[in-house]
Amino acid sequence: MSTAALSPLDETITIADLTRDPYPIYRRLRREAPVLRVKSVGRTFLTKAADTKYVKDNAALFSSDDPNTPMKRAFLAHTLMRKDHDEHRAERMAMMPALMPKTIESVWGPLYAKLAVTYLDRLPRGEVVDLFPALAGPLAARILAHAIGVPDASDEDMQRWSQTLIDGAGNFGWTPGPFQATDIANAEMDKCIRANVERVRAEPDSSALSFMVNAKNPILESQMIANVKIAIGGGINEPRDALLTILYGLLTNPGQLDSVRADGKWRAAFEEGVRWVAPIQASSRLVMEDTEMRGCFIPKGDTVMTIQASANRDEDVFEDGENYNALREPNPHQAFGNGPHHCAGAHLSRRTVGEILLPMLFERFPNMTLPDPASVRWHGFGFRGPLNLPLLLQ
């Protein structure tokens, strides 16, 4: 039995505080209490980069199968996000052929470039336009619908389903409203996905659903449906919020923007955006055996929460981590996670947003500006990004 004391318990931090602006809180915790039980969330926060990486890399000691996660209730399924080892690997690999670099380069990259032109053509020149609803959200929804195998789902439905699932999966207060909304969305998604199962069985394509349906030894249909829902839940907000965050960072640091444009450092600008404001801020893990971290006893059955939003600004790893720096090198952020659950869509986001859309946007609107940075509203604890980005397109 460990002689170490339990980690301290905080009863003052609220979910509302974390949703409004978690970064000052995380900065203080890294300094004063990097292992901290937070009563409002019901989890032990880990805010240092070394600790979050250790947990994610150690699935035997820290299981993804958190029994108290609202994700299972939101998705009405035990998804691959909450599975480990062979079970997780089998489901993940069933859909990975659609998301491998070769498929992205030959299929999704060219399609995305065409879609981007179409969506950019809709934007008026010389006006202030909020790029969240006008570009970032719909374009992320459209390429994802094709990549996962539900191309008949509208941009509006895809975005609504995604946000509803995010709200449900992040409902750590377990209030009923978000779950009532996910129940409705799940019924709609089930109908859409099942119709597309029949479509890709008759006419296979390069989508994740097609690879799953037509595999030599296919996984259960219920797992296919859950996989598609996971992609909808996490595959829109990441590229959408990354784009908006990067644009905010570049347009509020014009010197950095000049250097990025001159040297074509769009990939670096992308990596810095997801480091600075990680679209997925936190993840839960179930502790499988009594353990210690930084002199604190963490008992078997506890749930730790890796705060990658904090890890990405850890002073031990990043100089001036609170600020956006598009020229940061190196940039060992954890925005896409690490270990077995490393984000399956990371390659797709990097290629589409980082290498295709960013330079295309600045080529189309070389003098665009952010007239009022203070008007941009940031929101979210488990998932975080700007709620708006009003740019003058010129």
Phi and psi in degrees as a GROMACS rama.xvg file:
@    title "Ramachandran Plot"
@    xaxis  label "Phi"
@    yaxis  label "Psi"
@TYPE xy
-68.457  143.54  SER-2
-93.1884  -3.27065  THR-3
-69.2054  150.739  ALA-4
-82.4294  153.524  ALA-5
-57.124  151.696  LEU-6
-62.6005  151.965  SER-7
-60.7976  154.507  PRO-8
-108.658  126.294  LEU-9
-103.072  128.913  ASP-10
-114.58  10.8808  GLU-11
-106.91  -31.4113  THR-12
-70.1318  127.715  ILE-13
-109.244  159.318  THR-14
-62.7155  -34.6174  ILE-15
-62.5555  -40.0749  ALA-16
-60.5957  -46.2076  ASP-17
-67.9806  -32.244  LEU-18
-72.2812  -38.1972  THR-19
-71.4698  -53.1718  ARG-20
-164.554  95.5628  ASP-21
-80.6116  -15.6085  PRO-22
-65.623  -41.3459  TYR-23
-61.661  -34.5924  PRO-24
-65.5703  -46.9908  ILE-25
-64.4478  -37.4157  TYR-26
-60.896  -42.5822  ARG-27
-67.1665  -41.8643  ARG-28
-66.1103  -38.8758  LEU-29
-57.7636  -35.2946  ARG-30
-82.8224  -40.5619  ARG-31
-108.231  -34.3548  GLU-32
-151.95  72.5863  ALA-33
-67.9223  -15.5888  PRO-34
-121.335  109.409  VAL-35
-143.9  127.843  LEU-36
-78.6345  124.535  ARG-37
-110.382  110.73  VAL-38
-60.8259  -41.0214  LYS-39
-64.1561  -29.4098  SER-40
-98.5679  -19.6515  VAL-41
72.0578  31.1947  GLY-42
-144.066  160.485  ARG-43
-93.9705  114.033  THR-44
-76.5476  135.477  PHE-45
-118.645  116.591  LEU-46
-112.869  -2.20648  THR-47
-97.0181  142.849  LYS-48
-59.8875  -40.736  ALA-49
-62.3732  -37.4157  ALA-50
-73.961  -41.9109  ASP-51
-64.9327  -39.4377  THR-52
-66.7549  -42.2002  LYS-53
-58.5968  -44.3414  TYR-54
-65.0623  -47.6651  VAL-55
-64.4538  -31.1912  LYS-56
-81.8652  -9.19305  ASP-57
-120.414  74.1588  ASN-58
-69.4045  -22.5257  ALA-59
-68.2225  -37.6035  ALA-60
-91.7653  -29.8965  LEU-61
-124.681  99.1148  PHE-62
-83.4927  144.968  SER-63
-73.6561  -15.7159  SER-64
-82.319  70.4491  ASP-65
-76.1898  112.367  ASP-66
-71.1494  -15.1144  PRO-67
-102.983  11.7563  ASN-68
-75.53  139.804  THR-69
-72.3177  -7.67828  PRO-70
-60.9181  -43.1111  MET-71
-61.6524  -41.057  LYS-72
-67.8177  -38.2147  ARG-73
-68.0024  -42.0534  ALA-74
-91.0653  -8.55417  PHE-75
52.2029  38.9857  LEU-76
-162.265  153.992  ALA-77
-91.5416  94.7338  HIS-78
-83.2327  167.711  THR-79
-63.8587  -18.7357  LEU-80
-65.455  -21.6158  MET-81
-112.894  27.5703  ARG-82
-125.454  159.373  LYS-83
-133.498  168.445  ASP-84
57.5632  -137.381  HIS-85
-63.1837  -37.5678  ASP-86
-62.3497  -45.5554  GLU-87
-65.8335  -44.6387  HIS-88
-60.8684  -42.8703  ARG-89
-61.4725  -44.6626  ALA-90
-70.9993  -41.0723  GLU-91
-63.9723  -45.318  ARG-92
-69.0723  -22.6662  MET-93
-61.834  -32.5967  ALA-94
-105.884  -9.61668  MET-95
-64.6118  -29.0359  MET-96
-54.8967  -29.8424  PRO-97
-73.3706  -19.2532  ALA-98
-114.931  10.4048  LEU-99
-76.518  153.148  MET-100
-52.0278  -37.5107  PRO-101
-62.8892  -44.0708  LYS-102
-69.2553  -39.2978  THR-103
-61.6004  -43.698  ILE-104
-67.9382  -38.687  GLU-105
-90.1437  -28.6848  SER-106
-115.904  -61.1515  VAL-107
-76.4596  -34.5844  TRP-108
-60.1341  -53.3732  GLY-109
-60.7668  -40.0736  PRO-110
-63.435  -43.4771  LEU-111
-61.3236  -41.8331  TYR-112
-59.9883  -40.8901  ALA-113
-65.9976  -45.2474  LYS-114
-61.7045  -41.2804  LEU-115
-60.008  -41.6057  ALA-116
-60.4917  -44.3074  VAL-117
-60.8323  -45.5216  THR-118
-72.0997  -36.2931  TYR-119
-67.2416  -33.8183  LEU-120
-62.7868  -22.8739  ASP-121
-77.3913  -16.6396  ARG-122
-82.0669  131.609  LEU-123
-76.1028  144.692  PRO-124
-92.8876  141.582  ARG-125
84.2045  10.8941  GLY-126
-124.875  159.528  GLU-127
-83.952  123.56  VAL-128
-128.926  133.868  VAL-129
-80.9928  110.372  ASP-130
-74.5955  -12.4129  LEU-131
-61.5724  -60.8309  PHE-132
-80.0149  -21.6466  PRO-133
-85.2602  -24.1742  ALA-134
-144.211  -56.5514  LEU-135
-61.9808  -46.5341  ALA-136
-69.4762  -54.1762  GLY-137
-62.4616  -39.7366  PRO-138
-68.2628  -40.1804  LEU-139
-62.3521  -39.5159  ALA-140
-66.1631  -39.6865  ALA-141
-68.2753  -46.6195  ARG-142
-68.0595  -35.184  ILE-143
-66.1169  -40.4841  LEU-144
-57.3823  -41.4526  ALA-145
-69.9177  -44.6313  HIS-146
-67.3141  -33.6427  ALA-147
-92.9494  -15.141  ILE-148
106.954  22.8834  GLY-149
-127.744  58.749  VAL-150
-65.0409  -17.4244  PRO-151
-81.6859  -10.236  ASP-152
-71.2579  133.346  ALA-153
-73.8551  159.983  SER-154
-56.1904  -41.5258  ASP-155
-65.3584  -44.1123  GLU-156
-65.9335  -44.0528  ASP-157
-57.8769  -45.5741  MET-158
-68.006  -39.9279  GLN-159
-66.2822  -45.033  ARG-160
-59.5958  -45.1875  TRP-161
-60.6479  -49.913  SER-162
-66.1136  -36.1849  GLN-163
-64.2161  -42.9262  THR-164
-66.0019  -40.2519  LEU-165
-61.8888  -46.0377  ILE-166
-61.8303  -38.4797  ASP-167
-71.1211  -45.307  GLY-168
-66.976  -25.8759  ALA-169
-97.9125  12.8693  GLY-170
-83.7885  66.6126  ASN-171
-70.5741  -13.841  PHE-172
-84.617  -6.24702  GLY-173
55.0532  41.265  TRP-174
-79.3069  149.297  THR-175
-72.5971  -30.8635  PRO-176
-52.88  -52.4306  GLY-177
-59.207  -33.7391  PRO-178
-75.4007  -31.1424  PHE-179
-63.4836  -38.8383  GLN-180
-68.7472  -39.7777  ALA-181
-67.389  -31.8884  THR-182
-60.8915  -42.9139  ASP-183
-65.2971  -46.6436  ILE-184
-63.408  -39.3903  ALA-185
-61.2402  -41.7385  ASN-186
-62.1364  -41.6156  ALA-187
-66.7028  -44.6672  GLU-188
-64.6946  -41.7651  MET-189
-56.4098  -45.8613  ASP-190
-62.4949  -44.7128  LYS-191
-65.5736  -46.3493  CYS-192
-66.3125  -42.2971  ILE-193
-63.6822  -37.1432  ARG-194
-63.8522  -37.2551  ALA-195
-77.4036  -23.0225  ASN-196
-58.3555  -46.4039  VAL-197
-65.7419  -37.8707  GLU-198
-62.5519  -49.6346  ARG-199
-75.8499  -20.8818  VAL-200
-67.7547  -36.5938  ARG-201
-81.6453  -36.881  ALA-202
-134.824  85.0266  GLU-203
-59.5007  146.488  PRO-204
-137.108  -160.539  ASP-205
-95.8181  11.0587  SER-206
-77.5664  160.555  SER-207
-60.4717  -40.4963  ALA-208
-63.1743  -41.1696  LEU-209
-63.5026  -44.3502  SER-210
-61.866  -39.9538  PHE-211
-67.6858  -45.3086  MET-212
-65.7543  -39.7161  VAL-213
-98.7708  14.1732  ASN-214
-66.7181  154.523  ALA-215
-60.7678  -41.9745  LYS-216
-124.997  81.0627  ASN-217
-67.7312  148.951  PRO-218
-73.2576  168.956  ILE-219
-60.792  147.838  LEU-220
-60.1131  -36.1059  GLU-221
-61.3499  -34.7051  SER-222
-73.2653  -36.8421  GLN-223
-58.7357  -46.2872  MET-224
-63.0725  -43.0012  ILE-225
-62.9568  -38.1139  ALA-226
-63.3519  -43.0074  ASN-227
-64.0265  -39.8699  VAL-228
-64.5778  -39.6246  LYS-229
-60.1946  -41.6242  ILE-230
-64.6601  -39.8533  ALA-231
-65.1913  -43.5221  ILE-232
-62.758  -37.42  GLY-233
-112.258  -7.11096  GLY-234
-93.6903  -3.95755  GLY-235
-102.113  -48.3277  ILE-236
-65.3046  -33.293  ASN-237
-63.1001  -57.9854  GLU-238
-67.5152  -34.2983  PRO-239
-62.9692  -52.9505  ARG-240
-70.3089  -33.1312  ASP-241
-61.7939  -47.2418  ALA-242
-58.2457  -49.8469  LEU-243
-63.7683  -40.6138  LEU-244
-64.9286  -43.099  THR-245
-63.6125  -44.072  ILE-246
-61.3225  -42.5642  LEU-247
-59.5275  -47.4472  TYR-248
-61.1954  -44.7101  GLY-249
-70.2327  -41.978  LEU-250
-76.5357  -16.1916  LEU-251
-97.3754  2.32615  THR-252
-136.642  71.5837  ASN-253
-59.4306  -29.2748  PRO-254
-64.5501  -41.0648  GLY-255
-64.6508  -41.6283  GLN-256
-59.8063  -43.2595  LEU-257
-58.7986  -42.8906  ASP-258
-67.769  -40.8681  SER-259
-62.1766  -44.3195  VAL-260
-67.4749  -40.8444  ARG-261
-65.4735  -37.9466  ALA-262
-106.493  4.28326  ASP-263
63.1685  36.1009  GLY-264
-89.0474  45.3306  LYS-265
-67.0659  -35.6907  TRP-266
-63.6813  -41.2163  ARG-267
-64.1101  -40.2203  ALA-268
-62.715  -37.9417  ALA-269
-64.4083  -49.9503  PHE-270
-60.2002  -37.7577  GLU-271
-69.4334  -34.8588  GLU-272
-62.5758  -45.1205  GLY-273
-75.5307  -22.0778  VAL-274
-71.4357  -49.4609  ARG-275
-62.8673  -48.0042  TRP-276
-129.572  93.614  VAL-277
-65.3416  123.76  ALA-278
-57.8708  -39.6123  PRO-279
-104.925  110.663  ILE-280
-88.197  -28.3836  GLN-281
-151.382  152.419  ALA-282
-141.857  148.097  SER-283
-103.196  147.825  SER-284
-140.168  138.759  ARG-285
-87.7328  129.062  LEU-286
-80.6972  120.749  VAL-287
-89.903  -20.8867  MET-288
-144.385  152.337  GLU-289
-52.1265  135.533  ASP-290
-149.814  173.367  THR-291
-128.667  144.849  GLU-292
-140.724  124.737  MET-293
51.5792  40.9165  ARG-294
79.9891  5.30083  GLY-295
-106.824  135.358  CYS-296
-80.8442  128.14  PHE-297
-121.245  111.26  ILE-298
-76.5648  153.845  PRO-299
-53.5705  135.821  LYS-300
94.7446  -11.1264  GLY-301
-73.293  160.647  ASP-302
-116.044  121.586  THR-303
-98.0569  152.509  VAL-304
-121.944  113.641  MET-305
-79.1261  121.777  THR-306
-99.3491  85.2737  ILE-307
-65.7646  -23.9821  GLN-308
-59.6223  -37.8582  ALA-309
-78.1309  -43.764  SER-310
-55.5543  -35.2427  ALA-311
-73.094  -6.00294  ASN-312
-122.584  13.5568  ARG-313
-62.1583  125.867  ASP-314
-62.5575  -22.817  GLU-315
-72.0005  -16.5103  ASP-316
-116.77  -38.6172  VAL-317
-120.894  126.473  PHE-318
-80.3469  132.068  GLU-319
55.4188  44.17  ASP-320
-68.7592  -15.8726  GLY-321
-74.3142  -13.6662  GLU-322
-112.735  151.315  ASN-323
-75.6088  130.726  TYR-324
-140.924  97.3261  ASN-325
-62.9905  -16.193  ALA-326
-101.847  14.9253  LEU-327
-63.7393  127.296  ARG-328
-145.396  130.311  GLU-329
-77.185  177.849  PRO-330
-140.888  74.0979  ASN-331
-82.5567  56.2293  PRO-332
-72.2583  166.769  HIS-333
-117.187  25.7883  GLN-334
-62.9726  -29.8797  ALA-335
-98.1772  13.1716  PHE-336
75.7383  -172.357  GLY-337
-157.973  171.523  ASN-338
76.8365  -161.447  GLY-339
-60.3373  -25.8614  PRO-340
-98.5667  20.5961  HIS-341
-52.5255  136.288  HIS-342
-52.4445  123.07  CYS-343
-67.8629  -24.8261  ALA-344
-95.2967  10.2203  GLY-345
-59.3732  -45.2742  ALA-346
-62.4827  -40.5131  HIS-347
-65.6083  -41.8947  LEU-348
-64.5124  -44.9585  SER-349
-61.2614  -42.5026  ARG-350
-70.8612  -47.8416  ARG-351
-74.2544  -53.1816  THR-352
-78.0209  -49.9237  VAL-353
-72.7932  -35.0576  GLY-354
-108.925  -23.2765  GLU-355
-105.12  -56.9855  ILE-356
-74.661  -43.0236  LEU-357
-57.3928  -55.0492  LEU-358
-63.8535  -32.6334  PRO-359
-64.4265  -40.4694  MET-360
-62.6652  -46.0045  LEU-361
-75.8257  -20.9732  PHE-362
-73.9388  -39.0176  GLU-363
-72.8833  -40.8867  ARG-364
-127.296  72.7008  PHE-365
-64.4329  -21.9806  PRO-366
-113.039  24.0245  ASN-367
-66.4771  150.296  MET-368
-137.304  162.394  THR-369
-106.676  95.1055  LEU-370
-60.4063  -35.0067  PRO-371
-139.61  84.2457  ASP-372
-55.2617  -31.1765  PRO-373
-67.9371  -16.7131  ALA-374
-81.0808  -11.0322  SER-375
-75.229  128.847  VAL-376
-106.189  127.045  ARG-377
-106.228  145.438  TRP-378
-154.014  142.187  HIS-379
125.192  143.238  GLY-380
-104.513  -66.3386  PHE-381
-69.1053  -38.2002  GLY-382
-127.178  138.291  PHE-383
-142.085  144.644  ARG-384
-178.749  177.977  GLY-385
-74.0969  142.381  PRO-386
-88.4494  -10.3637  LEU-387
-160.647  158.826  ASN-388
-153.98  85.5312  LEU-389
-79.954  108.708  PRO-390
-112.682  145.056  LEU-391
-87.5714  111.67  LEU-392
-91.2058  114.555  LEU-393
